[in-house]
Amino acid sequence: EWSSSPSQQLSGVTQTCATKTVGWDNVAYFCYPFTVEMFYTQEDEDSLPQWPVLYFEVLSLDFWQRYRVEGYGSLVLPASPGVHMLTIPTWRPVELGPVAEMRRFFIGGSPELEDLTYIRIPSTFKGKHLSRFGFRTETTGSVTFRLYCMQQSKAFLENSALRQRMQSVLDRLGGFSQQSSVYNVLEAFQRARRRMQEARESLPQDLISTSASA
């Protein structure tokens, strides 16, 4: 249920990079930027979306132009927006016996995967239980990704518009409450004034004249 623009490039190859010894490890800083934009169309509201997966392959190239597969790996793109630092361990397939390792060391080349989706779940897999019995691998290293994720959705806009609408309603209610309080004060003053006039009219006239002359 994910799609992308026809002009969107969904695969790429980084530049070669010399390794640097950091502690006991040989580290390569590729610093290779890439941008991916994908669209999700939800057809079934009851099912949870499966997030996109990034597959990667690490190759080495020596002075004699001999290349070797150093590792495979995959990562599920983060479902939350923001900055994410993910370190993914890698592995590579191996053959039994010393001949394969000698060929790898002197000639180059090593067993490779024809389908990169076999790193996680093969695209041709249709069953319920995936068995990798007999597939021999060994761990090799790790790759670190720094991902800056952004998400856009109409639901975000609807929620924002709803919050603004509620805010305007609250503002109006606040204005109405202020107006009503002023109106209540004026109405109470008018009632008190009418009661004073009624009380004054109910008094005897001689008492009103005497108080006025005094």
C-alpha positions in Angstrom: 0.0 0.0 0.0 3.0 2.3 -0.4 3.8 4.1 -3.6 6.3 6.7 -4.8 6.7 9.1 -7.7 7.8 7.6 -11.0 10.8 9.9 -10.9 11.8 8.8 -7.4 15.0 6.8 -7.2 14.6 3.9 -4.8 18.1 2.5 -5.0 21.6 3.9 -5.2 25.3 3.2 -4.8 27.6 5.2 -2.5 31.1 6.3 -3.2 34.1 4.3 -2.1 35.6 5.4 1.3 38.9 4.5 3.0 38.6 3.0 6.4 40.0 4.6 9.5 41.1 2.7 12.6 39.0 3.6 15.6 40.0 1.5 18.6 39.8 -2.1 17.5 37.5 -1.4 14.5 38.0 -0.2 11.0 35.4 2.5 10.4 34.4 4.1 7.1 32.5 7.4 7.1 30.5 7.4 3.9 28.3 10.5 4.8 26.1 9.6 1.8 22.9 11.7 1.8 19.7 10.3 0.2 16.1 11.4 0.1 13.0 9.2 -0.2 9.4 10.3 -0.4 6.6 7.8 -0.2 2.9 7.9 -0.1 0.6 5.6 1.9 -3.0 4.9 0.9 -5.0 3.1 3.5 -7.7 0.9 2.0 -8.5 -1.3 5.0 -9.0 0.8 8.2 -8.8 -2.3 10.4 -5.3 -3.4 9.3 -2.1 -1.8 10.6 0.3 -0.4 8.0 3.6 -2.2 7.4 6.3 0.4 7.4 8.8 0.6 4.5 12.1 -1.4 4.8 15.5 -0.2 3.7 17.9 -2.9 2.4 21.6 -2.3 2.2 24.7 -4.3 1.1 28.3 -3.5 2.0 31.1 -4.2 -0.4 34.8 -3.9 -0.1 37.3 -3.0 -2.9 41.0 -3.5 -2.4 44.1 -2.2 -4.2 43.9 -4.9 -6.8 40.3 -4.1 -7.7 39.0 -7.2 -6.0 35.6 -6.8 -4.4 34.0 -8.8 -1.7 30.6 -8.8 0.0 31.2 -7.7 3.6 27.6 -7.7 4.8 23.9 -7.4 4.3 21.3 -5.7 6.5 17.9 -4.1 6.7 16.1 -1.6 8.8 12.5 -0.6 9.2 12.1 3.1 8.7 11.0 4.8 12.0 7.3 5.3 12.4 7.7 8.5 14.4 9.0 11.8 12.9 12.2 13.4 14.1 15.9 12.5 14.1 16.9 8.8 14.6 20.3 7.2 14.9 20.1 3.5 14.1 23.0 1.0 14.1 22.2 -2.1 12.2 24.4 -5.3 12.5 25.4 -7.0 9.2 26.0 -10.5 8.1 27.3 -12.3 5.0 26.8 -15.8 3.7 29.7 -18.2 4.0 30.7 -21.5 2.4 32.0 -24.5 4.2 35.7 -25.4 4.0 39.0 -23.4 3.7 38.9 -23.3 -0.1 36.1 -20.7 -0.2 37.9 -18.5 2.3 41.2 -18.8 0.4 39.5 -18.0 -2.9 37.8 -15.0 -1.2 41.2 -13.8 0.2 43.4 -14.3 -3.0 41.0 -13.9 -5.9 38.1 -12.0 -4.4 34.4 -12.6 -4.7 32.1 -14.3 -2.3 28.6 -15.8 -2.2 26.0 -13.1 -2.9 22.2 -12.9 -2.6 20.3 -12.7 -5.9 17.3 -11.2 -4.2 18.0 -8.6 -1.5 14.6 -9.1 0.1 16.0 -12.5 1.4 17.7 -10.4 4.0 14.4 -10.1 5.8 11.4 -11.7 4.2 11.7 -12.8 0.6 9.3 -11.2 -1.8 8.3 -14.6 -3.1 7.5 -16.0 0.3 3.8 -17.0 0.7 3.7 -19.3 3.7 3.4 -18.6 7.5 6.7 -19.9 8.7 10.0 -19.0 7.1 12.8 -21.5 7.5 16.5 -20.7 6.9 17.8 -24.1 7.9 21.0 -24.9 6.1 21.8 -21.2 5.2 25.1 -20.4 6.8 26.1 -16.9 7.7 28.6 -15.0 9.9 28.4 -11.6 11.5 30.7 -9.0 10.1 30.1 -5.5 11.4 27.4 -2.7 11.6 26.2 0.3 9.6 24.9 3.4 11.3 22.1 5.5 9.7 21.1 9.0 10.7 17.5 9.5 9.5 15.5 12.7 9.5 11.8 11.7 9.2 8.9 13.9 8.3 5.2 13.0 8.1 2.3 14.8 6.5 -1.3 13.8 6.7 -4.7 15.3 6.1 -5.6 14.1 9.6 -3.0 16.5 11.0 -4.6 19.4 9.2 -8.0 18.4 10.3 -6.9 18.1 13.9 -5.2 21.5 13.6 -8.3 23.1 12.1 -10.4 21.5 14.8 -8.1 22.9 17.5 -8.3 26.4 15.9 -12.0 26.1 15.6 -12.3 25.2 19.3 -10.0 28.0 20.2 -12.2 30.5 18.3 -15.3 29.1 20.0 -13.6 29.4 23.4 -12.6 33.0 22.6 -16.2 33.8 21.6 -17.4 32.2 24.8 -15.0 34.3 26.8 -16.2 37.4 25.1 -19.8 36.5 25.7 -19.0 35.8 29.4 -17.4 39.2 29.7 -20.3 40.9 28.0 -22.8 39.0 30.1 -21.0 39.9 33.4 -21.2 43.6 32.5 -24.8 43.3 31.5 -25.6 41.5 34.8 -24.0 44.4 36.8 -25.9 47.0 34.8 -29.1 45.1 35.3 -28.6 44.7 39.0 -27.9 48.5 39.2 -31.2 49.2 37.4 -33.1 46.9 39.7 -31.6 48.5 42.7 -32.5 52.0 41.3 -36.1 50.9 40.6 -36.4 49.5 44.2 -35.2 52.8 45.6 -37.7 54.8 43.5 -40.5 52.4 44.5 -39.5 52.8 48.2 -39.4 56.6 47.9 -42.8 56.7 46.3 -44.3 54.5 49.1 -43.2 57.0 51.8 -45.7 59.6 53.1 -45.4 63.0 51.3 -45.0 65.0 54.6 -42.0 62.8 55.5 -40.5 63.4 52.1 -41.0 67.2 52.4 -39.6 67.3 55.9 -36.5 65.4 54.9 -36.1 67.6 51.9 -36.4 70.8 54.0 -33.9 69.5 56.6 
